[in-house]
Amino acid sequence: MRVLAQEKKAILLDKKDWRILQESVKNVRQPLSQIAKECQLSRQSVEYRLQQMEKNQLLIGSRAVVNIRALGYSSYHVFLEVRTPEQEKELIKRAVAAPFVNALLVYSGKFNLEISLMVKSTEEFLAKYHLLVEGLALRDEHILVLQQTLCNEVLPQRYFPLEKEKRREEKILAKKDKRKAYAPDERDLRLLFLLSRDARRTNNDLARELKLSKDAIKYRIRKLEEQKILVQYRPVVNYAALGLTVNTLLVKLNYTAKAAAAFEVLLRSTDTILWATRTFGYYDYIIYVLTKNVEEFHEVINQMKSQFAESIKTYEVLSAFEELKYFFMAEEMGK
């Protein structure tokens, strides 16, 4: 559980801290000695500074990003307005316990909750979603199916002081394997699940839990990376510790191919956008924006409205208050 709005005075990082954080974001599984080499610091210095970031609750874990589409799954995000606080509590309780729910966010705004379900078909989604909300009175709900991720960064460019130089393309861990496709088995799925919960688990630790050799773990991870199933290893950054707040925008366009293409260019170039994806449903886009204050957030909205006055049909603003659950793989996928 973590609060996504600002809680207290932001912690201060120096240039060395930012450089270490930047390297950790690229690949949180890389050895400390490699981070030290890139940052031109000693291993001991890097270890101490990372420990301080954890002590100050800036870094609160790590996750492996898993390409669920490659496993035959889709992600359905549901935005709900629940009628009473008692029923909201009940829905939260169910969603936290549900093994098919991978994300649960609490908002202030029109919608109370955002719930993400990972399923293999529309029929499976309907069955599990109805199980989740059975007997509860909902005032409103919007179901959005994630299509294509447009922006996906741990920290947007504006909040990386050392990123003022020309940015390199994000290094993708996976390289396409031109040989015979590798079909993940049950142990691979369990391995993916364990890394999705803690990307820094060592190969020795994973080998003990999965009852495999260290070399077998190394081989499986390499094959999963090659097939672009394991996409990235990243730290969990507590944005509130940096004095930042997460807000969500749901945007519906008066759709034309030209307007959509231009809007997506804006999303990719806006340096405060944390994550954005194209969706299928009432809204066309989910956009997570990371800002220091309300004024900065409204700058983002006003920029979109001024550039796309004729294209934006409607939008909804949600202020994220609390993240109760957020993983890149649902629990039942790794059983």
C-alpha positions, 0 to 999 in steps of 0.5 A, spaced: 500 500 500 502 506 498 499 513 498 500 517 491 499 524 493 504 528 497 504 526 504 510 530 507 516 534 505 520 531 499 527 528 500 533 531 496 537 527 492 544 530 489 547 529 482 550 522 484 543 519 487 540 521 481 545 518 477 544 511 481 537 512 480 537 513 473 541 506 472 537 502 477 531 504 472 534 501 466 535 495 469 534 494 477 537 486 476 544 489 474 550 488 479 551 494 484 558 493 481 555 495 474 551 501 476 558 503 480 562 503 473 557 507 470 556 512 475 564 512 476 563 511 484 565 505 488 560 499 489 560 501 497 558 508 495 552 505 490 550 500 496 549 506 501 546 511 497 541 505 495 540 503 502 538 510 504 533 511 498 530 505 501 530 507 508 527 514 506 521 510 502 523 512 495 525 505 493 519 501 495 521 494 491 522 492 484 518 489 479 519 485 472 515 488 467 511 482 463 508 482 456 502 478 458 499 478 451 505 474 449 502 469 454 495 470 451 492 474 456 489 481 455 488 487 461 481 490 462 481 496 466 474 498 469 473 505 472 467 505 477 463 509 481 460 505 487 454 508 491 456 508 498 462 507 502 460 501 505 460 498 498 466 501 496 470 497 502 467 491 500 469 491 493 476 493 495 476 487 499 474 483 494 479 486 489 485 485 493 483 478 495 482 476 487 487 472 484 485 475 477 486 482 479 493 485 478 492 493 480 487 497 484 487 504 485 483 509 489 481 515 486 478 522 488 474 524 482 468 522 478 470 514 479 472 511 486 476 506 483 480 503 478 481 495 477 485 491 472 483 484 471 488 480 467 484 474 463 484 470 456 477 472 453 471 477 454 467 471 456 472 470 462 472 477 463 465 478 464 465 472 469 470 474 473 468 481 473 461 479 475 463 475 480 467 481 483 461 486 483 455 481 485 450 484 489 454 491 489 450 497 487 454 501 482 453 508 480 457 508 473 462 504 470 467 504 464 470 498 461 477 499 457 481 494 454 488 496 453 491 496 446 497 499 445 502 502 450 504 509 448 509 512 454 512 507 459 517 510 464 518 509 471 520 517 471 518 522 466 524 526 463 522 532 466 524 529 473 531 526 471 536 532 472 541 528 468 537 527 462 537 534 459 542 531 454 540 527 448 536 521 451 538 514 448 532 510 446 530 505 452 534 499 452 530 493 451 532 487 454 529 482 449 532 481 442 528 477 437 530 470 437 530 468 430 530 460 432 525 456 434 520 460 438 520 458 446 514 456 449 513 457 456 511 452 461 509 452 468 515 453 471 516 459 466 510 462 468 512 461 476 518 464 474 515 470 471 510 471 477 516 471 482 520 476 478 514 480 477 513 481 485 521 482 486 525 483 480 531 483 484 531 476 487 537 472 485 538 466 481 540 462 487 534 464 490 529 462 484 533 456 483 531 454 490 524 455 490 523 452 483 527 446 485 531 447 479 539 449 478 542 456 477 544 454 470 536 452 468 534 459 471 539 463 467 537 459 461 529 460 462 530 468 464 535 468 457 529 465 453 524 469 456 528 475 454 529 473 447 522 472 446 520 479 449 516 476 455 520 479 460 521 486 458 524 490 463 526 490 470 525 496 474 524 499 481 518 501 484 519 508 485 515 512 491 513 518 487 510 522 493 517 521 496 520 526 491 514 531 492 510 528 486 503 527 485 499 522 480 493 524 476 489 520 471 486 523 465 481 519 461 480 522 454 475 520 448 476 523 441 472 525 436 476 520 432 480 521 425 486 517 424 490 524 423 487 527 430 489 520 433 496 520 430 497 527 432 495 526 439 499 520 440 505 524 438 503 529 443 503 524 449 510 521 447 513 528 447 510 531 454 515 530 459 510 529 465 507 523 462 508 517 466 504 512 462 499 512 457 496 507 453 490 506 447 484 503 449 478 500 446 471 502 450 468 509 451 474 512 452 480 512 447 486 513 452 488 512 459 494 517 461 497 517 468 501 524 469 506 526 474 506 533 477 509 537 482 502 541 484 495 542 481 498 548 477 503 544 473 497 538 472 493 543 469 498 546 464 498 539 461 490 539 460 490 546 457 496 544 452 492 538 450 485 542 450 489 548 446 492 543 441 486 539 440 480 543 441 476 540 436 479 533 437 477 532 444 470 530 445 470 529 452 475 527 458 475 526 465 480 528 471 482 523 477 486 524 482 490 518 485 490 517 492 492 510 494 495 504 490 492 498 494 495 493 488 499 494 482 503 488 479 505 486 472 502 479 472 496 477 476 497 472 481 493 466 478 497 467 472 503 464 476 500 458 479 
